Amino acid sequence: MRIWLVAKDVMTSPVITLRPETPLREAAEVFLRHHISGAPVVDETGRLVGIVTEADLLRREAQPMPEARRGFLSFLWRDVQLRAGRTVRVEEVMTREVITATEDTPVRELARRMLLRRVNRIPVVREGKVVGIVTRADVLKAFVRPDLELVQAVRRVLAEELGVDLSRVVVEAEAGAVRIRGEVERASDVELVHRYVATVDGVVSVDTAELRYRVEDLRLHPLPGDHPSS
């Protein structure tokens, strides 16, 4: 079990993809058939060349048919054409500058990219080829981890990252809220425990109020500007 989740832990693979020459009508059929709202676009070698979403399709379509009953994309089952009569292809509406990630990109970084770039999905690539895709729903699910799994992840952080003696601490979790009690070696360890545990995916809060220490090391050396009492 990995402490910090990465893209390959949450991504969907294999990925439903489209080709640049795919007609929009066919792209709409793929979206409806697989219940998706976007897909990477790849060339004949499988390399990523763009991404297309339902919003891209709608921007190029005329007014929907009044009798449409299968959702706002169902009208695209008819022939999708420009007003001039030419069939529109995926390459004409897709986004070419795609926000991507690698299999080892942390889930927290994926969430940050989605928020900053205002995208709902990020293709995961390896040497330019699509190996998976992560959606906002995937990211959200990653942060809702079972409490038992959280406890195990936190204990690994304490032992492997901070060198805490696990026999001297108790880790508990309830609905993502983690409480750590017991004893660590130094006062500075308490702060480190709090900081590190807060970064574990799925942790919503950290309580170290009952975590004691044996050695006060935070004030052993005067801080800049301090003056010893006379």
N, C-alpha and C positions, 0 to 999 in steps of 0.2 A: 504493500500500500504506500502510495506516494504522499508526502506531507502536503506539498503544494500541488494542486491539480494543474495539468497542462492541457493543451488543445487535444492531444491524442486520447485523453481520458474521457472527453465529452463529445467529440466530433462524430458526425454521421459518416459512415463509410461502408460500401462504395457510394459515390455521389452521382445523382442524376444530373447529367450535363446536356447541353445543347450545342449544336454546331452553328457557325456564323451564317451559313446559307439556309438554315431552318426557317420556313415561313412562320409568321406570327400566329397564324391559325393553328399550326401544329404545336407551337410553343404553348399556346393557351390550353390545348388538349392535354399536353404533358402536365401542366400545372394542376389542372382539374383532376386528372387521373391519379396523380400521386399526392394530392392535397398539400402542395407546396406553393410558395408565393415568389420564388426566385430560383435561379440556377446559374452556375458558372457556364461560360461559353468556352469551348476548347477547339483547337484546330485538329487536323487529321492525325497529328502525332500525340495528341492528348495534352498539349501545352495550353495553359490558361491564356486567353486573349481578351476576356471581358466577362461581364456578368449582366444578366437581364432579370428584371422583376416585373411583377404584375403592373406596377405603376408605369413602367416603360411601355407596356403594351397598350394601356389605356390612353396614354398621351397621344398615340397615333391612330386611335380608332374613332369612328364617327359616333353619333348618338346611339345609345343601346336600343335594342329592339324592345318594344313595350311588353311583349309576351315572355321575356327572359325570366326564367324561374329557378335557375340553378346558381344564383349568386351573381355578383357584378362582373364576373369574367365569362359567364355562360354565353353572352351574345357574341363572343369571339369564336364560337364554334362555326359560325357562318364564314364565308370567304372574307379574309381580312385584306383589304385593298386600300390603297391611296385613292383619293377622289379622282385622280387621273386614270385609275383602273389598274395600276401596277401593283403586284403583290409585294408586300413589305416583308423583308427578311430580318432576322434577329440582329445581324451586324449593323443594321441601320438605326437601331434604337438602343443597343446595349451600351453600358458604361465600359470604357476601355481602360481607365486608370483604376484598377481594383485594389482595395485594401486587403492584404493577405496576411497569413501567419504561417509559422512552421509548426510541426508536430510538438515541439518543446516550448512553444510560447505559453507562458502562464495564463490561466483563465482570468486572473485579475487584469492582466494586460489586454486581453481580448475585450473585456468589459470596458476598459478605458478607451480603446480604439473605437468601439461601437458608439460610445457616448460622444467622443470628440468629433468623429467623422460622420455621425448621424447615419449609420448603416445598421441593418438588421441581421446581416449574415456576413461571415468572413470565410472565404475559401482557405483551406489548409493545403499548402503546396510543398512538394519535395522535388528539387531540381527543376522547378518550373511547371511540374505536372500536378494536377489536383489529386489529392489523396483523401480528402475529407472536407467537411463543411461544418461550421459552428454557427448556430443561430442564437438570438437573444434568449430564447426559451432554454437552450442548452446551458447557457451561462447561468441563468437563474436557478436551474435545477442543480447545478454544481455547488451552489452556495447553500443548498438545503440538504445537508448531510445528516445521516442518523447520528444520534448522540453517542452511541457506542463507538462508531467510526471516528467521531471527533475526539473522544477520549483517547483512543489509540494514537491518533495523529498528534495530539498535544503531548502525550507521553514520549513519542519519538522526538519531537522538537526539544523537549527538556533534556532527554538523554543524549541525543546525537549532536544537537547544535549548542547546547549550553553545558553539558557535562553534569547535569543535576543527578544526584543519587535518588533514584525512583523509590527506594525503600523508605525515604524520609518525607515523601509528599503524597498527597491524595488528589487525584484529578476527577472532577465530576462535571457533567454537562446536562443541561435541561433546555430543550428547544433552542439550542445554539448558544446558550449562556454558559460559559465555562467558569467554574470556581476551582481554585487551587489552594490547598491548605497544607500545612506541615512546616518544614524547615529547610532553608538553603544555607549555604556557607556565609555569604556576605550580603550586606544591605544592597549593594549594587546589583546583585543577582535578582533581587525582587523586581527591580525596574526592567531588567533584561527579560525576565520571564514574561512580564506583562506585555512588553513590546513585541516579542517574538510570537507569543501565542495569539495576539491580536491579528497577526498576518495569516494565520491558518485559514484556508478556505472553509467557510461555513460557520466560523466563530462570529457571533454577533456582539458579545460582550465578554470581558474578562474581569474576574473578581479575585484579587490577591490580598484582600484585607486580613485573612487568617494565615498568610504566609510569613513566617518569622525568619530571622536570620541570627547567626551566631556572632559575626564580626561586623562592627560598624566601620566601613571603609570609605564612606562618602566624605568624611570630614577629617581624615587623617592628615591631609596636606592642605594648608590654607589656599583658598581660591584667590585669584588675582583681585587685588583691592581690599582683601581682608587684612586686619591688623590684630596681632596677638594681644590679648588683654594683659595689662601690666599689674 
